């Protein structure tokens, strides 16, 4: 079995945990408040702003035997750099306060997710980054376009409030195909194990982030 298929198979339970988060299921039905959408964008900002630093950390720690993977990391940086600014623009278009979002503290689950990936890159294998990428890219392609459409309809927001979701939705299919091909070139057993383990952790923590959105939006417990 190719490694990408192994990665998907071995993280099925964790993916189900993420996708079963009530906030996700409700958003797909158009059941979302403006406060909850802004809370989602704020948490997205807090992890997306680390994407380029994480990629740089990954690339700097890869061995010279993995030069092919470092080249892919450079491509990722060129693709991903600055996406956190899209999120800030979305927050502004959704009536939120950009400065408040930037200065806010990330939720515990969001902070833990980012910290875990830094730790795994430093102490386990640089390829750990791709465990996080698998979760975020795969989930976005699966859900982002539908969630954006339902949220836009429910909240009557302009297209300019959805640049982050729409850019990571159906149009991101090429990115996922590139990721699949890349993962199928990973033959190092330790790297494979670390990618799977990181993906499992990130699925859980990302799921916890979505489960925290009602609280972050100030909804009654």
DRENZA-351637 format. One record per residue: residue in three letters; x, y, z of N, C-alpha, C in turn. Coordinates in pm, whole numbers, padded with zeros to 5 digits, always signed. Layout:
alaXYZXYZXYZ...
END
This chain:
unk+00084-00120+00000+00000+00000+00000+00088+00125+00000unk+00052+00222-00082+00128+00346-00086+00111+00422+00046unk+00213+00500+00080+00212+00563+00212+00095+00659+00230unk+00057+00733+00128-00056+00825+00145-00181+00748+00187unk-00206+00633+00126-00322+00553+00162-00309+00499+00304unk-00188+00461+00342-00164+00417+00480-00193+00529+00578unk-00148+00649+00545-00172+00766+00631-00321+00789+00650unk-00397+00783+00542-00542+00803+00551-00607+00692+00633unk-00564+00569+00609-00625+00455+00677-00597+00457+00827unk-00474+00490+00864-00435+00483+01005-00485+00602+01088unk-00541+00702+01022-00591+00819+01096-00743+00834+01082unk-00811+00728+01039-00956+00736+01017-01032+00771+01144unk-00998+00708+01255-01071+00734+01380-01055+00880+01423unk-00935+00931+01412-00909+01069+01451-00980+01167+01357unk-00985+01132+01229-01057+01218+01135-01206+01222+01169unk-01261+01108+01206-01403+01104+01245-01428+01191+01367unk-01333+01191+01461-01348+01276+01580-01357+01423+01540unk-01271+01464+01448-01274+01603+01401-01406+01634+01332unk-01443+01552+01235-01560+01583+01153-01691+01575+01231unk-01690+01505+01344-01811+01494+01425-01829+01612+01520unk-01737+01707+01520-01751+01825+01606-01882+01896+01574unk-01965+01922+01675-02095+01985+01649-02085+02114+01569unk-01983+02195+01594-01970+02323+01522-01953+02301+01372unk-01883+02193+01334-01867+02163+01192-01999+02118+01132unk-02065+02025+01199-02193+01974+01148-02297+02085+01138unk-02298+02173+01236-02394+02285+01235-02362+02383+01122unk-02234+02412+01101-02196+02505+00994-02237+02452+00858unk-02227+02322+00840-02264+02262+00712-02415+02266+00689unk-02490+02292+00795-02635+02309+00783-02675+02457+00784unk-02575+02544+00786-02603+02688+00789-02641+02739+00926unk-02613+02660+01030-02645+02701+01167-02519+02760+01231unk-02501+02889+01214-02380+02954+01264-02410+03102+01290unk-02349+03154+01395-02364+03297+01426-02241+03372+01377unk-02254+03502+01365-02140+03583+01323-02028+03576+01425unk-02064+03567+01554-01963+03557+01659-01883+03427+01647unk-01953+03319+01613-01884+03191+01600-01793+03192+01477unk-01838+03254+01368-01753+03260+01249-01627+03342+01276unk-01644+03454+01346-01526+03534+01381-01432+03457+01475unk-01490+03380+01566-01407+03299+01656-01326+03197+01577unk-01390+03135+01477-01319+03040+01391-01204+03109+01318unk-01232+03225+01260-01128+03297+01186-01012+03337+01277unk-01044+03377+01400-00939+03417+01493-00848+03299+01526unk-00907+03182+01552-00824+03064+01579-00746+03022+01455unk-00808+03036+01338-00737+03006+01213-00615+03097+01200unk-00633+03224+01231-00520+03318+01226-00407+03270+01317unk-00443+03224+01437-00342+03186+01535-00263+03062+01495unk-00320+02975+01410-00236+02863+01366-00177+02886+01227unk-00249+02957+01140-00198+02978+01004-00074+03068+01005unk-00066+03161+01101+00052+03249+01105+00180+03171+01133unk+00165+03047+01180+00282+02963+01207+00319+02874+01088unk+00239+02873+00982+00264+02780+00872+00402+02802+00811unk+00434+02925+00774+00565+02952+00714+00680+02927+00811unk+00673+02974+00937+00780+02940+01031+00797+02788+01050unk+00687+02714+01053+00697+02568+01066+00764+02507+00944unk+00727+02555+00826+00789+02506+00704+00939+02536+00702unk+00975+02656+00746+01116+02693+00750+01192+02606+00849unk+01130+02578+00963+01193+02489+01062+01212+02350+01003unk+01108+02301+00937+01114+02169+00872+01227+02166+00769unk+01229+02263+00679+01329+02264+00573+01471+02273+00624unk+01491+02350+00730+01626+02369+00783+01680+02244+00852unk+01590+02157+00896+01633+02039+00972+01638+01912+00888unk+01591+01918+00763+01599+01801+00676+01745+01771+00642unk+01778+01644+00630+01914+01605+00593+01938+01631+00445unk+02063+01627+00404+02094+01648+00262+02044+01531+00177unk+02018+01418+00240+01958+01306+00166+01815+01336+00126unk+01754+01430+00198+01614+01464+00172+01600+01596+00096unk+01696+01622+00009+01694+01748-00066+01568+01761-00151unk+01519+01648-00202+01395+01648-00282+01277+01699-00199unk+01277+01666-00070+01169+01710+00017+01186+01857+00054unk+01311+01901+00068+01336+02042+00096+01286+02129-00020unk+01304+02079-00142+01254+02152-00259+01102+02168-00250unk+01033+02063-00207+00888+02070-00191+00850+02169-00082unk+00929+02174+00025+00904+02270+00133+00912+02413+00080unk+01009+02439-00006+01022+02572-00066+00899+02606-00148unk+00848+02508-00223+00725+02530-00300+00609+02563-00207unk+00601+02491-00097+00494+02516+00001+00504+02657+00057unk+00624+02700+00089+00642+02835+00144+00593+02939+00044unk+00630+02921-00081+00586+03015-00184+00434+03019-00197unk+00370+02904-00174+00224+02896-00182+00156+02954-00059unk+00213+02928+00057+00143+02955+00183+00177+03090+00246unk+00286+03151+00204+00330+03274+00272+00222+03383+00264unk+00192+03440+00379+00099+03553+00385-00047+03518+00396unk-00081+03389+00405-00223+03353+00412-00290+03405+00538unk-00212+03428+00644-00274+03481+00766-00331+03620+00742unk-00276+03692+00646-00330+03825+00615-00467+03815+00548unk-00487+03707+00472-00621+03685+00414-00723+03671+00527unk-00684+03599+00631-00776+03576+00742-00809+03708+00812unk-00710+03791+00833-00736+03921+00895-00830+04005+00809unk-00813+03998+00678-00905+04069+00588-01047+04015+00600unk-01059+03882+00615-01191+03821+00633-01255+03868+00763unk-01176+03874+00869-01228+03921+00998-01282+04063+00985unk-01207+04148+00917-01251+04286+00897-01379+04290+00815unk-01386+04210+00708-01505+04208+00622-01626+04152+00695unk-01600+04070+00799-01709+04013+00878-01744+04102+00997unk-01691+04224+00999-01725+04318+01104-01645+04304+01232unk-01538+04225+01227-01457+04205+01346-01346+04307+01359unk-01280+04305+01473-01170+04397+01503-01038+04322+01481unk-00966+04361+01378-00842+04293+01342-00739+04302+01454unk-00725+04417+01516-00625+04434+01622-00657+04347+01743unk-00784+04336+01775-00824+04249+01886-00791+04104+01854unk-00819+04063+01731-00790+03925+01690-00640+03897+01698unk-00560+03990+01648-00415+03970+01648-00357+03963+01788unk-00411+04041+01879-00355+04048+02014-00417+03946+02110unk-00517+03872+02064-00584+03775+02151-00495+03653+02173unk-00525+03580+02279-00454+03455+02307-00521+03341+02232unk-00445+03253+02169-00507+03137+02105-00570+03046+02210unk-00674+02973+02169-00731+02874+02259-00626+02768+02291unk-00642+02703+02405-00546+02601+02448-00523+02495+02341unk-00630+02452+02275-00617+02347+02173-00538+02397+02053unk-00559+02522+02016-00486+02580+01902-00338+02593+01935unk-00310+02644+02055-00171+02658+02098-00103+02523+02108unk-00175+02424+02162-00118+02291+02178-00087+02228+02042unk-00176+02250+01946-00157+02194+01812-00029+02247+01749unk-00011+02378+01755+00107+02440+01696+00234+02397+01770unk+00228+02399+01903+00345+02363+01984+00386+02219+01960unk+00287+02131+01946+00316+01991+01923+00393+01971+01793unk+00354+02044+01689+00422+02027+01559+00565+02081+01565unk+00585+02196+01630+00722+02245+01650+00806+02140+01722unk+00750+02084+01829+00823+01985+01909+00857+01861+01826unk+00761+01816+01747+00782+01695+01667+00888+01719+01559unk+00887+01837+01498+00989+01870+01398+01127+01870+01462unk+01137+01929+01580+01267+01944+01647+01319+01813+01704unk+01230+01732+01760+01273+01618+01841+01242+01481+01783unk+01158+01475+01679+01124+01343+01623+01171+01330+01479unk+01114+01410+01390+01158+01410+01249+01103+01536+01183unk+01183+01604+01102+01134+01727+01038+01007+01707+00956unk+00988+01588+00902+00870+01561+00819+00740+01562+00899unk+00749+01579+01030+00627+01588+01113+00533+01695+01061unk+00589+01800+01002+00503+01907+00948+00394+01851+00858unk+00427+01749+00782+00332+01699+00683+00215+01624+00747unk+00229+01585+00874+00114+01532+00946+00010+01640+00967unk+00055+01760+01003-00036+01874+01018-00095+01913+00882unk-00010+01917+00780-00058+01955+00646-00166+01860+00598unk-00150+01732+00626-00251+01633+00585-00387+01666+00645unk-00389+01701+00772-00515+01731+00840-00577+01858+00785unk-00500+01965+00781-00556+02095+00745-00595+02102+00598unk-00511+02051+00510-00544+02057+00368-00658+01962+00334unk-00651+01840+00387-00755+01743+00356-00891+01787+00407unk-00895+01841+00527-01021+01887+00585-01075+02006+00507unk-00986+02096+00467-01030+02215+00393-01095+02177+00261unk-01031+02089+00187-01086+02049+00057-01219+01978+00075unk-01230+01901+00183-01352+01825+00207-01470+01914+00246unk-01441+02022+00321-01550+02097+00385-01558+02246+00352unk-01446+02309+00316-01439+02455+00318-01539+02522+00225unk-01550+02475+00101-01638+02541+00006-01783+02533+00050unk-01825+02413+00095-01963+02396+00141-01990+02481+00264unk-01895+02481+00359-01914+02560+00481-01920+02709+00450unk-01837+02754+00355-01838+02896+00318-01972+02934+00258unk-02024+02849+00170-02152+02879+00106-02266+02886+00206unk-02270+02790+00299-02376+02788+00400-02363+02907+00495unk-02240+02939+00534-02218+03051+00626-02254+03183+00560unk-02214+03198+00435-02245+03321+00361-02396+03341+00351unk-02468+03231+00323-02613+03241+00312-02678+03274+00445unk-02627+03213+00553-02687+03234+00685-02660+03374+00739unk-02541+03426+00713-02500+03553+00774-02508+03672+00679unk-02535+03644+00552-02546+03751+00451-02420+03838+00448unk-02306+03770+00446-02178+03840+00439-02130+03847+00295unk-02044+03944+00264-01991+03955+00127-01887+03847+00099unk-01858+03825-00028-01755+03728-00067-01621+03760-00003unk-01596+03889+00022-01468+03931+00078-01445+03881+00220unk-01548+03824+00282-01534+03768+00417-01498+03620+00414unk-01475+03565+00293-01453+03421+00281-01331+03386+00197unk-01235+03476+00188-01118+03448+00104-01039+03328+00156unk-01029+03313+00289-00954+03200+00345-01023+03068+00315unk-01151+03057+00346-01221+02932+00323-01226+02896+00175unk-01260+02992+00092-01276+02961-00050-01144+02927-00117unk-01036+02987-00072-00905+02956-00131-00857+02818-00092unk-00911+02764+00018-00869+02632+00065-00976+02526+00041unk-01071+02556-00045-01179+02461-00073-01155+02383-00199unk-01256+02376-00284-01248+02295-00405-01130+02332-00494unk-01096+02462-00495-00988+02506-00582-00852+02455-00535unk-00845+02399-00414-00719+02352-00358-00693+02205-00393unk-00772+02149-00484-00757+02008-00520-00617+01977-00571unk-00560+02067-00650-00425+02044-00702-00324+02031-00589unk-00344+02110-00485-00255+02104-00369-00260+01965-00306unk-00379+01910-00294-00395+01778-00232-00331+01670-00318unk-00345+01681-00448-00282+01584-00538-00130+01592-00527unk-00078+01714-00518+00065+01732-00499+00110+01669-00367unk+00030+01689-00262+00062+01632-00131+00063+01480-00137unk-00036+01421-00203-00043+01275-00214+00081+01220-00284unk+00119+01282-00394+00238+01237-00467+00363+01251-00381unk+00370+01358-00305+00485+01382-00218+00495+01275-00110unk+00382+01246-00045+00382+01146+00061+00419+01008+00009unk+00381+00978-00112+00413+00847-00169+00562+00832-00200unk+00636+00942-00194+00781+00936-00212+00855+00920-00079unk+00782+00933+00032+00845+00918+00164+00859+00769+00194unk+00981+00721+00197+01007+00579+00221+01072+00553+00356unk+01125+00657+00419+01189+00641+00549+01084+00603+00653unk+01105+00490+00719+01005+00437+00811+00981+00529+00930unk+01087+00587+00984+01070+00677+01098+00990+00800+01057unk+01021+00855+00940+00947+00972+00891+00799+00938+00876unk+00770+00822+00821+00631+00780+00803+00560+00770+00938unk+00625+00710+01036+00564+00694+01168+00536+00830+01232unk+00629+00922+01218+00611+01055+01279+00501+01132+01208unk+00491+01121+01077+00384+01189+01003+00248+01137+01048unk+00235+01006+01060+00108+00947+01104+00075+00991+01246unk+00173+00983+01335+00150+01018+01475+00112+01166+01489unk+00180+01252+01416+00149+01395+01421+00009+01421+01368unk-00028+01356+01259-00162+01373+01202-00269+01331+01303unk-00246+01222+01373-00343+01177+01474-00362+01282+01582unk-00252+01335+01632-00260+01437+01737-00330+01563+01686unk-00296+01605+01564-00353+01729+01510-00502+01713+01484unk-00544+01597+01434-00688+01573+01417-00761+01594+01549unk-00707+01539+01657-00772+01550+01788-00775+01696+01836unk-00663+01763+01826-00655+01900+01876-00736+01996+01790unk-00736+01975+01660-00818+02058+01570-00966+02034+01600unk-01000+01909+01628-01137+01879+01669-01175+01949+01798unk-01081+01954+01892-01105+02024+02018-01123+02174+01995unk-01048+02228+01900-01062+02370+01867-01204+02400+01820unk-01256+02315+01731-01392+02336+01682-01495+02318+01794unk-01468+02226+01885-01560+02206+01997-01558+02325+02094unk-01452+02404+02089-01442+02522+02176-01506+02646+02116unk-01545+02642+01988-01595+02763+01923-01717+02825+01990unk-01815+02745+02036-01928+02809+02105-01884+02891+02226unk-01793+02835+02305-01740+02909+02421-01666+03034+02377unk-01582+03021+02275-01505+03135+02226-01595+03244+02168unk-01712+03203+02119-01807+03299+02063-01895+03362+02169unk-01875+03322+02296-01954+03379+02405-02093+03322+02417unk-02114+03202+02360-02246+03140+02369-02265+03078+02507unk-02388+03071+02556-02413+03010+02687-02368+02865+02690unk-02304+02825+02798-02257+02687+02811-02374+02594+02843
END
